[in-house]
């Protein structure tokens, strides 16, 4: 029996663990202790921090694993690269993983390889000329912790008076002694999911994004297909291919964030793992194959993986969120069985505490729908969400 190590046991890793069980693959879940749903489905659990790559490598050697993978999070990506390099497993290299989890390195390779991206500056927290360096860029700006995920430590700034608060937030969420500031490109946010395997980009699926605008834009849902002129779509694909090559990414899922301005795609950042917020489910629906299965089989190094999918089924998704901090007092779902409601999932139960939505991890559930057309999928999405009431006090 093949052994797969899955880093993380949260809501975005649960489908990987469940799919491994269905395929007869022995699953080893690794996560810090906590109320994580994936623990219940794994064949074996290790309560370790997924960023402690030396400890994870030690376990991987003891268990003689055949592959290592995660989904929906950047936190464990460096560890995957370290373990893959050390054990010769199929997956991200340490070099690719390092670039994919450091927004400064990402920017540097984009600039070197001609990938279209926003103008930026690297700034040390203790630099005497912090404000001078920032003033070299044009407002509005985005302040970013370079090693964070889930939109933590990222702030949009419209006025100079907001610089200090944005710097403090970046410092709170980073282990580095520097951060980056980049010009905010006014345009339409969208993204793409892709997979690169054995040196070849297997597919690129552009998707539209529903965005929550707080300190910065946070994706809270997605829809496919994303209707753009073919020339614009091809430009996005070309920029993504260039970015993947620049970042030295291979044998991994790709989660890309873009901005469209004047019919040109600007690359914001790219992760070497599948997207969160139902994006793996969106790939599965749109192409008609089980994307989690493909991710697992690729991590095991299986040959001749077929990523061809001709279904092209329109679909849409949206997070369930709270507008306040508090405790869930009731959950009511009045939706009836419907083959086009792909999934309604609640992350929390009555009596559990939740946070007012600010960043992705504050989600309390999601809804995914499909349809003959995108319009029908979106209409059903809103209808289904309207039949769900979650009371938080």
C-alpha positions as CSV (number, residue, x, y, z in Angstrom):
1,X,0.0,0.0,0.0
2,X,1.3,3.4,-0.9
3,X,1.8,6.0,1.9
4,X,1.0,9.6,1.4
5,X,1.9,12.3,4.0
6,X,-0.6,15.1,4.1
7,X,0.5,18.3,5.8
8,X,-2.4,19.9,7.7
9,X,-5.7,18.5,8.8
10,X,-7.9,21.5,8.4
11,X,-10.9,22.0,6.2
12,X,-8.9,22.3,3.0
13,X,-6.9,19.1,3.6
14,X,-9.9,16.9,4.5
15,X,-10.8,16.1,0.9
16,X,-7.2,15.0,0.3
17,X,-7.4,12.6,3.3
18,X,-10.8,11.3,2.3
19,X,-9.8,10.8,-1.3
20,X,-6.7,8.9,-0.2
21,X,-8.9,6.6,1.9
22,X,-11.2,6.0,-1.1
23,X,-8.2,5.1,-3.3
24,X,-6.7,2.7,-0.8
25,X,-3.7,5.0,-0.1
26,X,-2.5,5.0,3.5
27,X,-2.7,8.6,4.7
28,X,-0.6,10.2,7.4
29,X,-1.9,13.5,8.6
30,X,0.5,16.0,10.2
31,X,-0.7,19.0,12.1
32,X,-0.3,20.9,15.4
33,X,-2.9,19.7,18.0
34,X,-6.3,21.2,17.7
35,X,-9.9,20.7,16.7
36,X,-9.0,19.8,13.1
37,X,-11.5,17.7,11.2
38,X,-8.9,15.8,9.1
39,X,-7.7,13.8,12.2
40,X,-10.8,11.7,12.1
41,X,-10.2,10.5,8.6
42,X,-6.5,9.8,8.5
43,X,-5.0,6.4,9.0
44,X,-2.3,7.8,11.2
45,X,-1.8,11.2,12.8
46,X,1.4,13.0,14.0
47,X,0.9,16.1,16.1
48,X,3.7,18.3,14.8
49,X,4.1,21.7,13.4
50,X,4.2,21.5,9.6
51,X,6.8,24.2,9.4
52,X,9.3,22.1,11.4
53,X,10.8,20.5,8.3
54,X,13.5,18.6,10.1
55,X,11.0,16.8,12.3
56,X,8.7,16.1,9.4
57,X,11.6,14.7,7.4
58,X,12.5,12.5,10.3
59,X,8.9,11.1,10.4
60,X,8.9,10.8,6.6
61,X,12.0,8.6,6.7
62,X,10.6,6.5,9.6
63,X,7.3,6.0,7.8
64,X,9.0,5.4,4.4
65,X,6.4,7.6,2.7
66,X,5.9,7.6,-1.1
67,X,4.7,11.2,-1.4
68,X,4.0,14.4,0.5
69,X,1.4,17.1,-0.3
70,X,-1.0,19.7,1.0
71,X,-3.9,21.8,-0.3
72,X,-5.2,25.3,0.2
73,X,-2.3,26.6,2.3
74,X,1.2,28.0,1.9
75,X,2.3,27.2,5.5
76,X,3.6,23.8,4.7
77,X,5.0,24.4,1.2
78,X,8.6,24.9,2.3
79,X,8.5,21.6,4.2
80,X,7.2,19.8,1.2
81,X,10.1,21.1,-0.9
82,X,12.7,20.1,1.8
83,X,11.3,16.6,2.1
84,X,10.9,16.1,-1.7
85,X,14.6,17.1,-2.2
86,X,15.9,14.9,0.6
87,X,13.9,11.8,-0.3
88,X,13.8,12.2,-4.1
89,X,10.0,12.4,-4.0
90,X,7.8,13.8,-6.8
91,X,6.8,17.4,-5.8
92,X,8.0,20.9,-5.4
93,X,11.8,21.4,-5.1
94,X,13.0,23.4,-2.2
95,X,14.1,26.1,-4.5
96,X,10.6,26.4,-6.1
97,X,8.9,26.2,-2.7
98,X,11.1,28.9,-1.3
99,X,10.3,31.3,-4.1
100,X,6.6,30.4,-3.9
101,X,6.4,31.3,-0.2
102,X,8.4,34.5,-0.3
103,X,6.8,37.5,-2.0
104,X,10.1,39.3,-2.4
105,X,11.8,36.4,-4.1
106,X,8.7,36.0,-6.3
107,X,8.9,39.7,-7.3
108,X,12.6,39.4,-8.0
109,X,12.3,36.5,-10.4
110,X,9.3,38.1,-12.1
111,X,11.4,41.2,-12.8
112,X,14.3,39.1,-14.0
113,X,12.2,37.0,-16.4
114,X,10.0,39.8,-17.7
115,X,6.8,38.7,-16.0
116,X,4.3,41.6,-15.9
117,X,3.8,42.7,-12.3
118,X,3.4,45.7,-10.0
119,X,6.3,48.1,-9.2
120,X,7.6,47.4,-5.7
121,X,10.2,48.1,-3.1
122,X,11.9,45.9,-0.4
123,X,12.1,47.8,2.9
124,X,13.8,46.8,6.1
125,X,11.7,47.5,9.2
126,X,14.6,49.4,10.8
127,X,15.7,51.3,7.7
128,X,16.3,55.0,8.5
129,X,14.7,55.9,5.1
130,X,11.6,53.8,5.3
131,X,9.2,56.6,4.3
132,X,11.6,57.9,1.5
133,X,11.6,54.5,-0.1
134,X,7.8,54.2,0.1
135,X,7.4,57.7,-1.4
136,X,9.2,56.4,-4.5
137,X,6.0,54.6,-5.3
138,X,2.6,56.0,-6.3
139,X,-0.5,55.7,-4.0
140,X,-2.5,53.6,-3.5
141,X,-0.1,51.0,-2.2
142,X,-0.2,47.4,-0.8
143,X,2.0,46.7,2.2
144,X,2.9,43.0,2.5
145,X,4.5,40.6,4.9
146,X,6.5,38.5,2.5
147,X,6.0,35.1,4.2
148,X,2.4,35.2,5.3
149,X,-0.7,33.4,3.9
150,X,-4.4,33.9,4.0
151,X,-4.1,37.6,3.4
152,X,-2.4,38.1,6.9
153,X,-0.1,41.1,7.2
154,X,-1.4,42.6,3.9
155,X,-2.9,46.1,3.9
156,X,-4.1,48.5,1.2
157,X,-3.0,52.1,2.0
158,X,-4.6,55.1,0.4
159,X,-2.9,57.9,2.4
160,X,0.5,58.5,3.8
161,X,-1.0,58.8,7.3
162,X,-1.8,55.0,7.1
163,X,1.8,53.9,6.6
164,X,2.6,53.3,10.3
165,X,-0.4,51.1,10.9
166,X,0.3,49.1,7.7
167,X,4.0,48.6,8.7
168,X,3.0,47.4,12.2
169,X,0.6,44.9,10.7
170,X,3.2,43.5,8.3
171,X,5.6,43.2,11.2
172,X,3.1,41.3,13.3
173,X,2.7,38.5,10.6
174,X,6.3,38.0,9.5
175,X,9.4,36.3,10.7
176,X,11.5,38.4,8.4
177,X,13.2,41.8,9.2
178,X,11.8,43.3,6.0
179,X,8.6,43.7,4.1
180,X,7.6,44.9,0.6
181,X,5.4,47.7,-0.7
182,X,4.0,47.6,-4.2
183,X,1.8,49.8,-6.2
184,X,-1.8,48.9,-6.2
185,X,-3.0,48.3,-9.7
186,X,-6.5,49.5,-10.3
187,X,-8.2,46.8,-12.2
188,X,-10.3,43.6,-12.0
189,X,-9.0,40.8,-9.8
190,X,-9.2,37.3,-11.1
191,X,-7.1,34.1,-10.9
192,X,-6.3,30.8,-12.4
193,X,-5.8,27.2,-11.3
194,X,-3.2,25.1,-13.1
195,X,-1.0,22.1,-12.7
196,X,2.6,21.6,-13.8
197,X,3.8,18.0,-14.0
198,X,7.1,16.6,-15.3
199,X,8.0,20.0,-16.8
200,X,4.7,20.5,-18.6
201,X,1.8,22.7,-17.7
202,X,-1.1,20.3,-17.9
203,X,-4.0,22.8,-17.8
204,X,-4.8,26.4,-17.0
205,X,-8.3,27.3,-15.7
206,X,-8.9,31.1,-15.4
207,X,-11.6,31.9,-12.9
208,X,-13.5,35.0,-11.7
209,X,-13.3,36.0,-8.1
210,X,-15.8,37.3,-5.6
211,X,-13.7,39.6,-3.4
212,X,-14.3,40.9,0.1
213,X,-12.7,44.4,0.5
214,X,-11.3,44.9,4.0
215,X,-7.7,45.9,4.7
216,X,-7.1,44.3,1.3
217,X,-9.0,42.2,-1.2
218,X,-9.8,38.7,0.1
219,X,-11.3,36.1,-2.2
220,X,-14.6,34.8,-0.8
221,X,-15.8,32.9,-3.8
222,X,-15.1,32.1,-7.5
223,X,-16.9,31.3,-10.7
224,X,-16.0,29.5,-13.9
225,X,-15.8,30.1,-16.8
226,X,-14.3,33.6,-16.7
227,X,-15.7,35.3,-19.8
228,X,-12.9,37.4,-21.4
229,X,-11.8,38.0,-25.0
230,X,-9.6,35.1,-26.2
231,X,-6.6,37.4,-26.6
232,X,-6.9,38.5,-23.0
233,X,-7.2,34.9,-21.8
234,X,-4.1,33.9,-23.9
235,X,-2.2,36.8,-22.4
236,X,-3.0,35.6,-18.9
237,X,-2.0,32.1,-19.8
238,X,1.3,33.3,-21.2
239,X,2.1,35.4,-18.1
240,X,1.3,32.4,-15.9
241,X,3.6,30.1,-18.0
242,X,6.4,32.6,-17.7
243,X,5.9,33.0,-14.0
244,X,5.9,29.2,-13.4
245,X,9.2,28.9,-15.3
246,X,10.7,31.9,-13.5
247,X,9.7,30.4,-10.1
248,X,11.1,26.9,-11.1
249,X,7.8,25.2,-10.2
250,X,7.2,21.6,-11.2
251,X,5.1,18.6,-10.1
252,X,2.6,20.7,-8.2
253,X,-0.7,22.4,-8.3
254,X,-0.7,26.2,-9.1
255,X,-2.8,28.9,-7.5
256,X,-2.5,32.2,-9.3
257,X,-3.7,35.7,-8.4
258,X,-4.0,38.3,-11.2
259,X,-5.1,41.9,-11.9
260,X,-6.5,42.8,-15.3
261,X,-5.8,46.4,-16.4
262,X,-6.2,47.7,-19.9
263,X,-6.7,44.1,-21.2
264,X,-3.3,43.1,-19.8
265,X,-2.7,40.6,-17.0
266,X,-0.5,41.6,-14.1
267,X,0.7,38.7,-11.9
268,X,0.2,39.4,-8.2
269,X,1.5,36.2,-6.8
270,X,1.5,32.4,-7.4
271,X,1.3,29.6,-4.9
272,X,2.7,26.1,-5.5
273,X,-0.4,24.3,-4.2
274,X,-4.1,24.2,-5.1
275,X,-6.2,27.2,-4.2
276,X,-8.5,27.4,-1.2
277,X,-12.1,28.7,-1.2
278,X,-13.5,25.8,-3.2
279,X,-11.1,26.1,-6.1
280,X,-10.1,22.5,-6.1
281,X,-13.8,21.6,-6.2
282,X,-14.2,24.1,-9.1
283,X,-11.5,22.4,-11.1
284,X,-13.2,19.0,-10.5
285,X,-16.6,20.2,-11.6
286,X,-15.3,22.2,-14.6
287,X,-13.1,19.5,-16.1
288,X,-15.1,16.4,-15.0
289,X,-12.2,14.7,-13.1
290,X,-11.5,14.3,-9.4
291,X,-8.8,17.0,-8.9
292,X,-7.9,15.7,-5.4
293,X,-7.2,12.3,-6.9
294,X,-4.9,13.9,-9.5
295,X,-3.0,15.9,-6.8
296,X,-2.5,12.7,-4.8
297,X,-1.4,10.6,-7.8
298,X,1.0,13.3,-8.9
299,X,2.6,13.4,-5.4
300,X,3.1,9.7,-5.6
301,X,4.9,10.1,-8.9
302,X,2.5,8.1,-11.1
303,X,3.3,8.2,-14.8
304,X,1.0,9.1,-17.6
305,X,-1.4,11.1,-15.6
306,X,-4.2,12.4,-17.8
307,X,-5.4,15.9,-17.0
308,X,-7.7,16.1,-20.1
309,X,-11.2,17.1,-19.1
310,X,-13.9,17.9,-21.6
311,X,-16.8,18.5,-19.3
312,X,-16.5,22.3,-19.1
313,X,-19.3,22.5,-16.5
314,X,-20.0,26.1,-15.3
315,X,-19.9,26.5,-11.5
316,X,-19.8,29.0,-8.7
317,X,-18.9,29.1,-5.0
318,X,-19.0,31.4,-2.1
319,X,-17.9,31.3,1.6
320,X,-20.4,31.5,4.5
321,X,-19.2,34.3,6.8
322,X,-20.2,36.1,10.0
323,X,-20.5,39.9,10.2
324,X,-19.6,39.8,13.9
325,X,-17.5,38.0,16.5
326,X,-19.5,35.7,18.6
327,X,-21.0,32.2,19.3
328,X,-23.2,30.4,16.8
329,X,-26.6,30.1,18.3
330,X,-28.4,28.3,15.4
331,X,-27.8,27.0,11.9
332,X,-30.8,26.6,9.6
333,X,-30.4,25.1,6.1
334,X,-33.7,25.1,4.1
335,X,-32.2,23.8,0.8
336,X,-33.7,20.7,-0.6
337,X,-31.8,18.0,-2.4
338,X,-30.6,19.3,-5.8
339,X,-28.1,17.7,-8.1
340,X,-26.8,21.1,-9.1
341,X,-26.0,22.0,-5.5
342,X,-22.6,20.4,-5.4
343,X,-21.8,21.0,-1.8
344,X,-23.0,22.9,1.3
345,X,-20.4,22.6,4.1
346,X,-20.5,24.1,7.6
347,X,-17.1,24.4,9.3
348,X,-18.6,25.0,12.8
349,X,-21.4,23.7,14.9
350,X,-23.9,25.4,17.2
351,X,-22.1,26.6,20.3
352,X,-18.7,27.2,18.7
353,X,-17.1,30.6,18.6
354,X,-16.5,32.4,15.2
355,X,-14.9,35.6,14.2
356,X,-16.1,38.5,12.1
357,X,-14.9,37.9,8.6
358,X,-11.6,39.8,7.8
359,X,-9.4,37.1,6.2
360,X,-9.9,33.7,4.6
361,X,-9.5,31.5,7.7
362,X,-12.5,33.3,9.3
363,X,-14.8,31.4,7.0
364,X,-17.6,29.4,8.6
365,X,-18.6,27.3,5.6
366,X,-19.2,27.3,1.9
367,X,-21.7,26.7,-0.9
368,X,-20.8,25.3,-4.3
369,X,-23.2,25.1,-7.3
370,X,-23.1,24.2,-10.9
371,X,-25.4,24.6,-13.9
372,X,-25.9,24.4,-17.7
373,X,-24.8,28.0,-17.9
374,X,-22.8,30.2,-15.6
375,X,-25.9,32.4,-15.1
376,X,-27.8,29.4,-13.8
377,X,-25.0,28.3,-11.5
378,X,-24.7,31.8,-10.0
379,X,-28.5,32.2,-9.7
380,X,-28.6,28.8,-7.8
381,X,-25.7,29.9,-5.6
382,X,-27.5,33.0,-4.4
383,X,-30.7,31.1,-4.0
384,X,-29.0,28.4,-1.9
385,X,-27.2,30.9,0.2
386,X,-30.5,32.7,0.8
387,X,-31.9,29.6,2.4
388,X,-29.2,29.4,5.0
389,X,-29.5,31.3,8.2
390,X,-26.6,31.3,10.7
391,X,-27.3,33.2,13.9
392,X,-24.2,34.5,15.8
393,X,-24.4,36.4,19.1
